[in-house]
């Protein structure tokens, strides 16, 4: 999405060429391949562990750090794998998105009209908020030493990147729709004045 916004703002005349079906397909396959490689690496490392602790967890999701706490064998290789996979999965896209939005910001600041700047900022700000929420909470969850951190903090962080982010995504993008804005203002005005 950051690349799409970059091309739309910085190279609008080349948008059709830069965002062709082949480019979109390549990006999609790359994202799925990255997820598949990370998943297979975690699964392969988990297969070598023995679990001798209780199999009841105090969490709503069976997550890697939680499974590592249940293991009675050394988890140092697994912890290293988590740092590598999450580091690549969080830092790589975050860096790409940051570069893309830096270039977009420099282009937006070149727009002469205040209305044009405002529209461009509103278009990009929702994506930046959602990406920051997702990558920030997942980095907070996984890029820390494993014994450290309380279970309650991990639960809150997990809720943020699994539930709050996708929920906010729908909410923010639907509020940018004019029909939804009109319906929401009518509903709110009826409630306020009734």
FILOVEX-492725 format. One record per atom (N, C-alpha, C, O): residue in three letters; chain; atom name; z, y, x. Coordinates in steps of 0.1 Angstrom, whole numbers, plus 2048, in hexadecimal, padded with zeros to 3 digits. Example, Ala and Ser with C-alpha at 12.3 -4.5 7.8 and 13.67 -1.06 7.14 Angstrom:
> aa:ch:at:Z:Y:X
> ALA:A:N:84E:7C7:884
> ALA:A:CA:84E:7D3:87B
> ALA:A:C:84E:7DF:884
> ALA:A:O:855:7DF:88E
> SER:A:N:847:7EA:880
> SER:A:CA:847:7F5:889
> SER:A:C:84F:800:881
> SER:A:O:850:80B:886
//
This chain:
> aa:ch:at:Z:Y:X
> UNK:A:N:800:7F4:808
> UNK:A:CA:800:800:800
> UNK:A:C:800:80D:809
> UNK:A:O:7FA:817:805
> UNK:A:N:807:80C:814
> UNK:A:CA:807:818:81D
> UNK:A:C:7FA:81A:823
> UNK:A:O:7F5:826:824
> UNK:A:N:7F2:80F:826
> UNK:A:CA:7E5:811:82B
> UNK:A:C:7DC:817:820
> UNK:A:O:7D3:81F:823
> UNK:A:N:7DD:812:814
> UNK:A:CA:7D5:817:809
> UNK:A:C:7D8:826:807
> UNK:A:O:7CE:82E:806
> UNK:A:N:7E5:82A:808
> UNK:A:CA:7E8:839:806
> UNK:A:C:7E2:840:812
> UNK:A:O:7DD:84C:811
> UNK:A:N:7E3:83B:81E
> UNK:A:CA:7DE:841:82A
> UNK:A:C:7CF:844:829
> UNK:A:O:7CA:84F:82B
> UNK:A:N:7C8:83A:825
> UNK:A:CA:7B9:83B:823
> UNK:A:C:7B6:845:818
> UNK:A:O:7AD:84E:819
> UNK:A:N:7BE:845:80D
> UNK:A:CA:7BB:84E:802
> UNK:A:C:7BE:85C:805
> UNK:A:O:7B6:865:801
> UNK:A:N:7C8:85F:80D
> UNK:A:CA:7CB:86D:811
> UNK:A:C:7C3:872:81D
> UNK:A:O:7BE:87D:81D
> UNK:A:N:7C2:869:827
> UNK:A:CA:7BD:86E:834
> UNK:A:C:7AE:86C:835
> UNK:A:O:7A7:873:83D
> UNK:A:N:7A8:862:82E
> UNK:A:CA:79A:85F:82F
> UNK:A:C:794:85C:822
> UNK:A:O:78F:851:81F
> UNK:A:N:795:865:818
> UNK:A:CA:791:862:80B
> UNK:A:C:782:85F:809
> UNK:A:O:77F:857:800
> UNK:A:N:77A:864:811
> UNK:A:CA:76B:861:810
> UNK:A:C:768:853:815
> UNK:A:O:75E:84E:811
> UNK:A:N:771:84D:81D
> UNK:A:CA:76E:840:822
> UNK:A:C:777:835:81B
> UNK:A:O:778:82A:81F
> UNK:A:N:77D:839:80F
> UNK:A:CA:786:830:808
> UNK:A:C:77F:823:804
> UNK:A:O:785:819:806
> UNK:A:N:774:824:7FE
> UNK:A:CA:76D:817:7FA
> UNK:A:C:76A:80E:805
> UNK:A:O:76B:802:803
> UNK:A:N:767:813:811
> UNK:A:CA:764:80B:81C
> UNK:A:C:771:806:823
> UNK:A:O:772:7FA:826
> UNK:A:N:77B:80F:824
> UNK:A:CA:787:80B:82B
> UNK:A:C:790:802:822
> UNK:A:O:797:7FA:828
> UNK:A:N:78F:802:815
> UNK:A:CA:797:7FA:80C
> UNK:A:C:78D:7F0:805
> UNK:A:O:78F:7EF:7F8
> UNK:A:N:784:7EA:80C
> UNK:A:CA:77B:7E1:805
> UNK:A:C:783:7D4:801
> UNK:A:O:78F:7D2:805
> UNK:A:N:77C:7CB:7FA
> UNK:A:CA:783:7BF:7F5
> UNK:A:C:787:7B6:801
> UNK:A:O:791:7AF:801
> UNK:A:N:77E:7B7:80C
> UNK:A:CA:781:7AF:818
> UNK:A:C:78E:7B4:81F
> UNK:A:O:796:7AC:823
> UNK:A:N:78F:7C1:820
> UNK:A:CA:79B:7C7:826
> UNK:A:C:7A8:7C3:81E
> UNK:A:O:7B2:7BF:823
> UNK:A:N:7A7:7C4:811
> UNK:A:CA:7B2:7C1:808
> UNK:A:C:7B6:7B2:809
> UNK:A:O:7C1:7AF:809
> UNK:A:N:7AC:7AA:809
> UNK:A:CA:7AE:79B:80A
> UNK:A:C:7B4:798:818
> UNK:A:O:7BD:790:819
> UNK:A:N:7B0:79F:822
> UNK:A:CA:7B5:79C:830
> UNK:A:C:7C4:7A0:830
> UNK:A:O:7CC:799:836
> UNK:A:N:7C7:7AC:82A
> UNK:A:CA:7D5:7B0:82A
> UNK:A:C:7DE:7A7:822
> UNK:A:O:7E9:7A3:826
> UNK:A:N:7D9:7A2:816
> UNK:A:CA:7E0:798:80E
> UNK:A:C:7E2:78B:816
> UNK:A:O:7ED:786:816
> UNK:A:N:7D8:786:81C
> UNK:A:CA:7D9:779:823
> UNK:A:C:7E3:77B:82F
> UNK:A:O:7EB:772:832
> UNK:A:N:7E2:787:836
> UNK:A:CA:7EB:789:841
> UNK:A:C:7FA:78A:83C
> UNK:A:O:803:784:843
> UNK:A:N:7FC:790:830
> UNK:A:CA:80A:791:82B
> UNK:A:C:80F:783:828
> UNK:A:O:81A:77F:82B
> UNK:A:N:807:77B:821
> UNK:A:CA:80B:76D:81D
> UNK:A:C:80D:764:829
> UNK:A:O:816:75C:82A
> UNK:A:N:804:766:833
> UNK:A:CA:805:75E:840
> UNK:A:C:812:762:847
> UNK:A:O:819:759:84C
> UNK:A:N:815:76E:847
> UNK:A:CA:822:773:84E
> UNK:A:C:82E:76D:847
> UNK:A:O:837:768:84D
> UNK:A:N:82E:76D:83A
> UNK:A:CA:839:767:832
> UNK:A:C:839:758:834
> UNK:A:O:844:752:835
> UNK:A:N:82E:751:834
> UNK:A:CA:82E:742:836
> UNK:A:C:833:73E:844
> UNK:A:O:83A:735:845
> UNK:A:N:82E:746:84E
> UNK:A:CA:833:742:85C
> UNK:A:C:842:744:85D
> UNK:A:O:849:73C:863
> UNK:A:N:847:74F:857
> UNK:A:CA:856:752:857
> UNK:A:C:85D:747:850
> UNK:A:O:868:742:855
> UNK:A:N:858:743:844
> UNK:A:CA:85F:739:83C
> UNK:A:C:85F:72B:844
> UNK:A:O:869:724:844
> UNK:A:N:854:728:849
> UNK:A:CA:853:71B:851
> UNK:A:C:85C:71B:85D
> UNK:A:O:862:711:860
> UNK:A:N:85D:726:864
> UNK:A:CA:866:727:86F
> UNK:A:C:874:725:86B
> UNK:A:O:87C:71E:871
> UNK:A:N:878:72C:860
> UNK:A:CA:886:72A:85B
> UNK:A:C:889:71C:856
> UNK:A:O:893:716:859
> UNK:A:N:87F:716:84F
> UNK:A:CA:881:709:84A
> UNK:A:C:882:6FF:856
> UNK:A:O:88A:6F6:855
> UNK:A:N:879:700:860
> UNK:A:CA:87A:6F7:86B
> UNK:A:C:887:6F8:873
> UNK:A:O:88C:6EE:877
> UNK:A:N:88C:704:874
> UNK:A:CA:899:706:87B
> UNK:A:C:8A5:700:872
> UNK:A:O:8AE:6FB:878
> UNK:A:N:8A4:702:865
> UNK:A:CA:8AE:6FD:85C
> UNK:A:C:8AF:6ED:85C
> UNK:A:O:8B9:6E7:85A
> UNK:A:N:8A3:6E7:85E
> UNK:A:CA:8A3:6D8:85E
> UNK:A:C:8AB:6D2:869
> UNK:A:O:8B0:6C6:867
> UNK:A:N:8AD:6D9:873
> UNK:A:CA:8B5:6D3:87F
> UNK:A:C:8C4:6D5:87D
> UNK:A:O:8CC:6CF:885
> UNK:A:N:8C9:6DC:873
> UNK:A:CA:8D7:6DF:871
> UNK:A:C:8DD:6D4:869
> UNK:A:O:8D7:6CD:860
> UNK:A:N:8EA:6D2:86B
> UNK:A:CA:8F3:6C9:863
> UNK:A:C:8FC:6D1:85B
> UNK:A:O:902:6DB:860
> UNK:A:N:8FE:6CE:84F
> UNK:A:CA:907:6D5:846
> UNK:A:C:913:6CD:843
> UNK:A:O:912:6C3:83C
> UNK:A:N:91F:6D1:847
> UNK:A:CA:92B:6C8:845
> UNK:A:C:935:6D0:83D
> UNK:A:O:940:6CA:839
> UNK:A:N:934:6DD:83B
> UNK:A:CA:93D:6E5:833
> UNK:A:C:93B:6E2:824
> UNK:A:O:932:6DA:821
> UNK:A:N:942:6E9:81C
> UNK:A:CA:940:6E7:80E
> UNK:A:C:932:6ED:80A
> UNK:A:O:92D:6F6:811
> UNK:A:N:92D:6E7:800
> UNK:A:CA:91F:6EB:7FC
> UNK:A:C:91F:6F5:7F0
> UNK:A:O:915:6F7:7EA
> UNK:A:N:92B:6FB:7EE
> UNK:A:CA:92C:705:7E4
> UNK:A:C:92C:713:7EB
> UNK:A:O:934:715:7F4
> UNK:A:N:924:71B:7E6
> UNK:A:CA:923:729:7EC
> UNK:A:C:927:733:7E3
> UNK:A:O:926:732:7D7
> UNK:A:N:92D:73E:7E8
> UNK:A:CA:931:749:7E1
> UNK:A:C:926:754:7E1
> UNK:A:O:928:75F:7E7
> UNK:A:N:91B:751:7DB
> UNK:A:CA:910:75A:7DC
> UNK:A:C:907:757:7D0
> UNK:A:O:908:74C:7CB
> UNK:A:N:8FE:760:7CC
> UNK:A:CA:8F5:75C:7C1
> UNK:A:C:8E8:757:7C5
> UNK:A:O:8DF:754:7BD
> UNK:A:N:8E6:757:7D3
> UNK:A:CA:8D9:753:7D8
> UNK:A:C:8DB:74A:7E5
> UNK:A:O:8E4:74E:7ED
> UNK:A:N:8D4:740:7E7
> UNK:A:CA:8D5:738:7F3
> UNK:A:C:8CD:73E:7FE
> UNK:A:O:8C1:73C:7FF
> UNK:A:N:8D4:746:806
> UNK:A:CA:8CD:74E:810
> UNK:A:C:8D0:748:81E
> UNK:A:O:8D9:741:820
> UNK:A:N:8C8:74C:828
> UNK:A:CA:8C9:746:835
> UNK:A:C:8D7:749:83C
> UNK:A:O:8DD:73F:841
> UNK:A:N:8DC:755:83C
> UNK:A:CA:8E9:757:842
> UNK:A:C:8F4:74F:83C
> UNK:A:O:8FD:74A:842
> UNK:A:N:8F3:74D:82F
> UNK:A:CA:8FD:745:827
> UNK:A:C:8FC:736:82C
> UNK:A:O:906:730:82E
> UNK:A:N:8F0:731:82D
> UNK:A:CA:8EE:723:831
> UNK:A:C:8F3:722:840
> UNK:A:O:8F8:717:843
> UNK:A:N:8F1:72C:848
> UNK:A:CA:8F5:72A:856
> UNK:A:C:904:72A:857
> UNK:A:O:90A:723:860
> UNK:A:N:90B:730:84D
> UNK:A:CA:91A:72F:84D
> UNK:A:C:91F:721:849
> UNK:A:O:92A:71D:84C
> UNK:A:N:917:71A:841
> UNK:A:CA:91A:70D:83D
> UNK:A:C:918:702:847
> UNK:A:O:91C:6F7:846
> UNK:A:N:910:705:852
> UNK:A:CA:90D:6FB:85C
> UNK:A:C:918:6F8:865
> UNK:A:O:920:701:868
> UNK:A:N:919:6EC:869
> UNK:A:CA:923:6E8:873
> UNK:A:C:91D:6E6:881
> UNK:A:O:925:6E2:88A
> UNK:A:N:910:6E8:883
> UNK:A:CA:90A:6E8:890
> UNK:A:C:907:6F6:894
> UNK:A:O:909:700:88D
> UNK:A:N:903:6F7:8A1
> UNK:A:CA:900:704:8A6
> UNK:A:C:8F4:70B:89F
> UNK:A:O:8EA:704:89D
> UNK:A:N:8F6:717:89B
> UNK:A:CA:8EB:71E:894
> UNK:A:C:8E5:729:89C
> UNK:A:O:8DE:732:897
> UNK:A:N:8E7:729:8A9
> UNK:A:CA:8E2:734:8B2
> UNK:A:C:8D3:735:8B1
> UNK:A:O:8CD:740:8B1
> UNK:A:N:8CC:72A:8B1
> UNK:A:CA:8BD:72A:8B0
> UNK:A:C:8B9:730:8A3
> UNK:A:O:8AF:738:8A2
> UNK:A:N:8BF:72C:898
> UNK:A:CA:8BC:731:88B
> UNK:A:C:8BF:740:88A
> UNK:A:O:8B6:748:885
> UNK:A:N:8CA:745:890
> UNK:A:CA:8CD:753:890
> UNK:A:C:8C2:75B:898
> UNK:A:O:8BE:766:894
> UNK:A:N:8BE:755:8A3
> UNK:A:CA:8B3:75C:8AB
> UNK:A:C:8A6:75C:8A3
> UNK:A:O:89F:766:8A3
> UNK:A:N:8A3:751:89C
> UNK:A:CA:897:751:893
> UNK:A:C:898:75B:888
> UNK:A:O:88D:761:885
> UNK:A:N:8A3:75D:882
> UNK:A:CA:8A5:767:878
> UNK:A:C:8A2:775:87D
> UNK:A:O:89B:77D:877
> UNK:A:N:8A8:778:889
> UNK:A:CA:8A5:785:88F
> UNK:A:C:897:787:893
> UNK:A:O:891:792:891
> UNK:A:N:890:77D:897
> UNK:A:CA:882:77E:89B
> UNK:A:C:879:780:88E
> UNK:A:O:871:789:88D
> UNK:A:N:87B:777:885
> UNK:A:CA:872:777:879
> UNK:A:C:875:784:871
> UNK:A:O:86C:78B:86D
> UNK:A:N:882:787:86E
> UNK:A:CA:885:793:867
> UNK:A:C:881:7A0:86F
> UNK:A:O:87D:7AA:869
> UNK:A:N:883:79F:87C
> UNK:A:CA:87F:7AB:884
> UNK:A:C:870:7AE:883
> UNK:A:O:86C:7B9:881
> UNK:A:N:868:7A3:883
> UNK:A:CA:85A:7A5:882
> UNK:A:C:856:7A9:874
> UNK:A:O:84E:7B2:871
> UNK:A:N:85D:7A3:86A
> UNK:A:CA:85A:7A6:85C
> UNK:A:C:85F:7B3:857
> UNK:A:O:859:7B9:84E
> UNK:A:N:869:7B9:85D
> UNK:A:CA:86E:7C6:859
> UNK:A:C:869:7D1:862
> UNK:A:O:864:7DB:85D
> UNK:A:N:86A:7CF:86F
> UNK:A:CA:867:7DA:879
> UNK:A:C:858:7DC:879
> UNK:A:O:853:7E7:879
> UNK:A:N:850:7D1:879
> UNK:A:CA:841:7D3:879
> UNK:A:C:83C:7DB:86D
> UNK:A:O:835:7E5:86F
> UNK:A:N:83E:7D7:861
> UNK:A:CA:83A:7DF:855
> UNK:A:C:840:7EC:855
> UNK:A:O:83A:7F6:851
> UNK:A:N:84D:7ED:858
> UNK:A:CA:853:7FB:858
> UNK:A:C:84D:804:861
> UNK:A:O:84B:810:85E
> UNK:A:N:849:800:86D
> UNK:A:CA:842:808:877
> UNK:A:C:835:80C:872
> UNK:A:O:831:817:873
> UNK:A:N:82D:802:86C
> UNK:A:CA:820:805:867
> UNK:A:C:821:80F:85C
> UNK:A:O:819:819:85B
> UNK:A:N:82B:80E:853
> UNK:A:CA:82C:817:848
> UNK:A:C:830:825:84D
> UNK:A:O:82B:82F:847
> UNK:A:N:839:825:856
> UNK:A:CA:83D:832:85C
> UNK:A:C:832:83A:862
> UNK:A:O:830:846:860
> UNK:A:N:829:833:86A
> UNK:A:CA:81E:839:870
> UNK:A:C:814:83E:865
> UNK:A:O:80F:849:866
> UNK:A:N:812:835:85B
> UNK:A:CA:809:839:850
> UNK:A:C:80D:846:849
> UNK:A:O:806:84F:847
> UNK:A:N:81A:846:846
> UNK:A:CA:81F:852:83E
> UNK:A:C:821:85E:847
> UNK:A:O:821:869:842
> UNK:A:N:823:85C:854
> UNK:A:CA:822:868:85D
> UNK:A:C:815:86E:85D
> UNK:A:O:813:87B:85C
> UNK:A:N:80A:866:85E
> UNK:A:CA:7FD:86B:85D
> UNK:A:C:7FA:872:84F
> UNK:A:O:7F3:87C:84E
> UNK:A:N:7FF:86B:845
> UNK:A:CA:7FD:871:837
> UNK:A:C:804:87E:836
> UNK:A:O:7FF:888:831
> UNK:A:N:810:87F:83B
> UNK:A:CA:818:88B:83B
> UNK:A:C:811:897:842
> UNK:A:O:811:8A2:83D
> UNK:A:N:80B:894:84E
> UNK:A:CA:804:89E:855
> UNK:A:C:7F8:8A3:84D
> UNK:A:O:7F5:8AF:84E
> UNK:A:N:7F2:89A:846
> UNK:A:CA:7E6:89E:83D
> UNK:A:C:7EB:8A6:831
> UNK:A:O:7E5:8B0:82D
> UNK:A:N:7F7:8A2:82B
> UNK:A:CA:7FC:8A9:81F
> UNK:A:C:800:8B7:823
> UNK:A:O:7FD:8C0:81B
> UNK:A:N:805:8B9:82F
> UNK:A:CA:80A:8C6:833
> UNK:A:C:7FD:8D0:835
> UNK:A:O:7FF:8DC:835
> UNK:A:N:7F2:8CA:837
> UNK:A:CA:7E6:8D1:838
> UNK:A:C:7E0:8D6:82B
> UNK:A:O:7D6:8DE:82A
> UNK:A:N:7E5:8D1:820
> UNK:A:CA:7E0:8D5:812
> UNK:A:C:7E5:8E3:80F
> UNK:A:O:7F0:8E6:811
> UNK:A:N:7DB:8EB:80B
> UNK:A:CA:7DE:8F9:809
> UNK:A:C:7E7:8FC:7FD
> UNK:A:O:7F0:904:7FD
> UNK:A:N:7E4:8F5:7F2
> UNK:A:CA:7EB:8F9:7E5
> UNK:A:C:7F9:8F2:7E4
> UNK:A:O:7FA:8E6:7E8
> UNK:A:N:802:8F8:7DE
> UNK:A:CA:80F:8F2:7DC
> UNK:A:C:80E:8E7:7D2
> UNK:A:O:815:8DD:7D3
> UNK:A:N:806:8E8:7C8
> UNK:A:CA:804:8DE:7BE
> UNK:A:C:7FE:8D1:7C4
> UNK:A:O:803:8C6:7C1
> UNK:A:N:7F5:8D3:7CD
> UNK:A:CA:7EF:8C7:7D4
> UNK:A:C:7F9:8C0:7DD
> UNK:A:O:7F9:8B4:7DD
> UNK:A:N:801:8C8:7E4
> UNK:A:CA:80B:8C2:7EC
> UNK:A:C:815:8BB:7E4
> UNK:A:O:81A:8B0:7E7
> UNK:A:N:819:8C1:7D9
> UNK:A:CA:823:8BB:7D0
> UNK:A:C:81E:8AE:7CA
> UNK:A:O:826:8A4:7CA
> UNK:A:N:812:8AD:7C6
> UNK:A:CA:80C:8A1:7C0
> UNK:A:C:80B:896:7CB
> UNK:A:O:80E:88A:7C8
> UNK:A:N:807:89A:7D7
> UNK:A:CA:806:890:7E2
> UNK:A:C:814:88B:7E6
> UNK:A:O:815:87F:7E8
> UNK:A:N:81E:893:7E7
> UNK:A:CA:82C:88F:7EA
> UNK:A:C:831:885:7DF
> UNK:A:O:837:87B:7E2
> UNK:A:N:82E:889:7D2
> UNK:A:CA:834:880:7C8
> UNK:A:C:82D:873:7C8
> UNK:A:O:833:869:7C4
> UNK:A:N:820:872:7CC
> UNK:A:CA:819:866:7CC
> UNK:A:C:81F:85D:7D7
> UNK:A:O:820:851:7D5
> UNK:A:N:823:862:7E2
> UNK:A:CA:827:85A:7EE
> UNK:A:C:836:858:7ED
> UNK:A:O:83B:84E:7F3
> UNK:A:N:83E:861:7E7
> UNK:A:CA:84D:860:7E8
> UNK:A:C:852:853:7E2
> UNK:A:O:85C:84D:7E7
> UNK:A:N:84C:84F:7D6
> UNK:A:CA:851:843:7D0
> UNK:A:C:850:837:7D8
> UNK:A:O:859:82E:7D9
> UNK:A:N:844:836:7DF
> UNK:A:CA:842:82A:7E8
> UNK:A:C:84C:82B:7F4
> UNK:A:O:851:820:7F7
> UNK:A:N:84E:836:7F9
> UNK:A:CA:857:837:805
> UNK:A:C:865:833:801
> UNK:A:O:86C:82D:808
> UNK:A:N:86A:838:7F5
> UNK:A:CA:877:834:7F0
> UNK:A:C:878:825:7EE
> UNK:A:O:882:81F:7F3
> UNK:A:N:86F:81F:7E8
> UNK:A:CA:870:811:7E6
> UNK:A:C:86F:808:7F2
> UNK:A:O:876:7FF:7F4
> UNK:A:N:866:80D:7FC
> UNK:A:CA:865:805:808
> UNK:A:C:872:807:810
> UNK:A:O:877:7FD:816
> UNK:A:N:878:813:810
> UNK:A:CA:884:815:817
> UNK:A:C:890:80D:811
> UNK:A:O:898:807:819
> UNK:A:N:890:80C:804
> UNK:A:CA:89A:804:7FE
> UNK:A:C:899:7F5:801
> UNK:A:O:8A3:7EF:805
> UNK:A:N:88D:7F0:801
> UNK:A:CA:88B:7E2:804
> UNK:A:C:88D:7DF:812
> UNK:A:O:895:7D6:815
> UNK:A:N:886:7E6:81B
> UNK:A:CA:888:7E3:829
> UNK:A:C:896:7E6:82F
> UNK:A:O:89B:7DF:838
> UNK:A:N:89B:7F1:82A
> UNK:A:CA:8A9:7F5:82E
> UNK:A:C:8B3:7EA:82B
> UNK:A:O:8BB:7E6:833
> UNK:A:N:8B3:7E6:81E
> UNK:A:CA:8BD:7DC:81A
> UNK:A:C:8BA:7CE:821
> UNK:A:O:8C4:7C7:824
> UNK:A:N:8AE:7CA:823
> UNK:A:CA:8AB:7BE:829
> UNK:A:C:8AF:7BE:838
> UNK:A:O:8B3:7B4:83E
> UNK:A:N:8AC:7CA:83E
> UNK:A:CA:8B0:7CB:84D
> UNK:A:C:8BF:7CB:84E
> UNK:A:O:8C5:7C5:857
> UNK:A:N:8C6:7D2:844
> UNK:A:CA:8D5:7D1:845
> UNK:A:C:8DA:7C3:843
> UNK:A:O:8E4:7C0:849
> UNK:A:N:8D3:7BB:83B
> UNK:A:CA:8D8:7AE:838
> UNK:A:C:8D6:7A4:844
> UNK:A:O:8DF:79C:847
> UNK:A:N:8CA:7A5:84A
> UNK:A:CA:8C7:79B:854
> UNK:A:C:8C7:79F:863
> UNK:A:O:8C9:797:86B
> UNK:A:N:8C6:7AC:865
> UNK:A:CA:8C6:7B0:873
> UNK:A:C:8D4:7B4:878
> UNK:A:O:8D7:7C0:87C
> UNK:A:N:8DD:7AB:877
> UNK:A:CA:8EB:7AD:87C
> UNK:A:C:8F0:79F:880
> UNK:A:O:8EB:795:87D
> UNK:A:N:8FB:7A0:888
> UNK:A:CA:901:793:88D
> UNK:A:C:906:78B:880
> UNK:A:O:90B:791:877
> UNK:A:N:904:77E:880
> UNK:A:CA:906:776:874
> UNK:A:C:915:774:871
> UNK:A:O:918:775:865
> UNK:A:N:91E:772:87A
> UNK:A:CA:92C:771:875
> UNK:A:C:931:77E:86F
> UNK:A:O:93A:77F:867
> UNK:A:N:92B:789:874
> UNK:A:CA:930:797:870
> UNK:A:C:92C:79A:862
> UNK:A:O:922:794:85D
> UNK:A:N:933:7A3:85B
> UNK:A:CA:92F:7A7:84E
> UNK:A:C:936:79F:843
> UNK:A:O:938:793:844
> UNK:A:N:93A:7A5:838
> UNK:A:CA:941:79E:82E
> UNK:A:C:937:798:824
> UNK:A:O:92B:79D:823
> UNK:A:N:93B:78E:81D
> UNK:A:CA:932:787:813
> UNK:A:C:92F:791:808
> UNK:A:O:924:790:802
> UNK:A:N:938:799:804
> UNK:A:CA:936:7A3:7F9
> UNK:A:C:92B:7AD:7FC
> UNK:A:O:922:7B0:7F4
> UNK:A:N:92B:7B1:809
> UNK:A:CA:921:7BB:80E
> UNK:A:C:913:7B4:80E
> UNK:A:O:909:7BA:80A
> UNK:A:N:913:7A7:812
> UNK:A:CA:906:7A0:812
> UNK:A:C:901:79E:804
> UNK:A:O:8F5:79E:802
> UNK:A:N:90A:79B:7FA
> UNK:A:CA:906:79A:7EC
> UNK:A:C:8FF:7A7:7E7
> UNK:A:O:8F5:7A6:7E1
> UNK:A:N:905:7B2:7EA
> UNK:A:CA:900:7BF:7E6
> UNK:A:C:8F3:7C2:7EC
> UNK:A:O:8E9:7C6:7E5
> UNK:A:N:8F1:7BF:7F9
> UNK:A:CA:8E5:7C1:800
> UNK:A:C:8DA:7B8:7FA
> UNK:A:O:8CE:7BC:7F9
> UNK:A:N:8DD:7AB:7F7
> UNK:A:CA:8D4:7A2:7F2
> UNK:A:C:8CF:7A7:7E4
> UNK:A:O:8C3:7A6:7E1
> UNK:A:N:8D8:7AC:7DC
> UNK:A:CA:8D5:7B1:7CF
> UNK:A:C:8CB:7BD:7D0
> UNK:A:O:8C1:7BE:7C8
> UNK:A:N:8CD:7C5:7DA
> UNK:A:CA:8C4:7D1:7DC
> UNK:A:C:8B6:7CC:7DF
> UNK:A:O:8AC:7D2:7DA
> UNK:A:N:8B4:7C3:7E8
> UNK:A:CA:8A6:7BF:7EC
> UNK:A:C:8A0:7B5:7E3
> UNK:A:O:894:7B3:7E4
> UNK:A:N:8A8:7AE:7DB
> UNK:A:CA:8A2:7A4:7D2
> UNK:A:C:8A0:7A9:7C3
> UNK:A:O:897:7A5:7BC
> UNK:A:N:8A9:7B2:7BF
> UNK:A:CA:8A9:7B6:7B1
> UNK:A:C:8A7:7C5:7AF
> UNK:A:O:89E:7C9:7A8
> UNK:A:N:8AE:7CD:7B6
> UNK:A:CA:8AD:7DC:7B4
> UNK:A:C:8A0:7E1:7B8
> UNK:A:O:89A:7E9:7B1
> UNK:A:N:89B:7DD:7C4
> UNK:A:CA:88D:7E2:7C8
> UNK:A:C:882:7DF:7BF
> UNK:A:O:87B:7E8:7BB
> UNK:A:N:880:7D2:7BB
> UNK:A:CA:876:7D0:7B1
> UNK:A:C:878:7D7:7A3
> UNK:A:O:86E:7DB:79D
> UNK:A:N:885:7D8:79F
> UNK:A:CA:888:7DF:792
> UNK:A:C:884:7EE:794
> UNK:A:O:87E:7F3:78B
> UNK:A:N:888:7F4:79F
> UNK:A:CA:885:802:7A1
> UNK:A:C:876:804:7A2
> UNK:A:O:870:80F:79E
> UNK:A:N:86F:7FB:7A8
> UNK:A:CA:860:7FB:7A9
> UNK:A:C:85A:7FD:79B
> UNK:A:O:852:806:79A
> UNK:A:N:85D:7F5:792
> UNK:A:CA:858:7F6:784
> UNK:A:C:85C:804:77E
> UNK:A:O:854:80A:778
> UNK:A:N:868:807:780
> UNK:A:CA:86D:814:77A
> UNK:A:C:866:820:77F
> UNK:A:O:862:829:778
> UNK:A:N:866:821:78D
> UNK:A:CA:860:82D:793
> UNK:A:C:851:82E:790
> UNK:A:O:84C:839:78C
> UNK:A:N:84A:823:791
> UNK:A:CA:83B:824:78F
> UNK:A:C:838:826:780
> UNK:A:O:82E:82C:77D
> UNK:A:N:840:821:777
> UNK:A:CA:83D:823:769
> UNK:A:C:840:831:765
> UNK:A:O:83A:837:75C
> UNK:A:N:84A:838:76B
> UNK:A:CA:84D:846:768
> UNK:A:C:843:84F:76D
> UNK:A:O:842:85B:769
> UNK:A:N:83A:84B:776
> UNK:A:CA:82F:853:77A
> UNK:A:C:823:853:770
> UNK:A:O:81A:85C:772
> UNK:A:N:824:84A:767
> UNK:A:CA:819:84A:75D
> UNK:A:C:81C:854:752
> UNK:A:O:827:855:74D
> UNK:A:N:812:85C:74F
> UNK:A:CA:814:867:745
> UNK:A:C:818:862:737
> UNK:A:O:821:869:731
> UNK:A:N:813:857:732
> UNK:A:CA:816:852:725
> UNK:A:C:825:84E:725
> UNK:A:O:82C:850:71B
> UNK:A:N:82A:848:730
> UNK:A:CA:838:844:730
> UNK:A:C:841:850:731
> UNK:A:O:84B:850:72B
> UNK:A:N:83D:85A:738
> UNK:A:CA:844:867:739
> UNK:A:C:846:86D:72B
> UNK:A:O:851:872:727
> UNK:A:N:83B:86E:724
> UNK:A:CA:83B:874:716
> UNK:A:C:844:86C:70D
> UNK:A:O:84C:871:706
> UNK:A:N:843:85E:70D
> UNK:A:CA:84B:856:705
> UNK:A:C:85A:857:708
> UNK:A:O:862:857:700
> UNK:A:N:85D:858:715
> UNK:A:CA:86B:859:71A
> UNK:A:C:870:866:715
> UNK:A:O:87C:867:711
> UNK:A:N:869:871:717
> UNK:A:CA:86E:87E:713
> UNK:A:C:870:87F:703
> UNK:A:O:879:885:6FF
> UNK:A:N:867:879:6FC
> UNK:A:CA:869:878:6ED
> UNK:A:C:876:871:6EA
> UNK:A:O:87D:875:6E1
> UNK:A:N:878:865:6F0
> UNK:A:CA:883:85D:6ED
> UNK:A:C:890:864:6F1
> UNK:A:O:89A:864:6E9
> UNK:A:N:890:86B:6FD
> UNK:A:CA:89C:872:701
> UNK:A:C:89F:87E:6F8
> UNK:A:O:8AA:881:6F5
> UNK:A:N:894:885:6F4
> UNK:A:CA:896:891:6EB
> UNK:A:C:89C:88D:6DE
> UNK:A:O:8A4:894:6D8
> UNK:A:N:897:881:6D8
> UNK:A:CA:89D:87C:6CC
> UNK:A:C:8AB:879:6CD
> UNK:A:O:8B3:87C:6C4
> UNK:A:N:8AF:873:6D8
> UNK:A:CA:8BD:86F:6DA
> UNK:A:C:8C6:87B:6DC
> UNK:A:O:8D2:87C:6D7
> UNK:A:N:8C1:885:6E3
> UNK:A:CA:8C9:891:6E6
> UNK:A:C:8CB:899:6DA
> UNK:A:O:8D6:89E:6D7
> UNK:A:N:8C1:89B:6D1
> UNK:A:CA:8C2:8A4:6C6
> UNK:A:C:8C6:89C:6B9
> UNK:A:O:8C8:8A3:6AF
> UNK:A:N:8C8:88F:6BA
> UNK:A:CA:8CD:888:6AE
> UNK:A:C:8DC:885:6AE
> UNK:A:O:8E1:87F:6A4
//
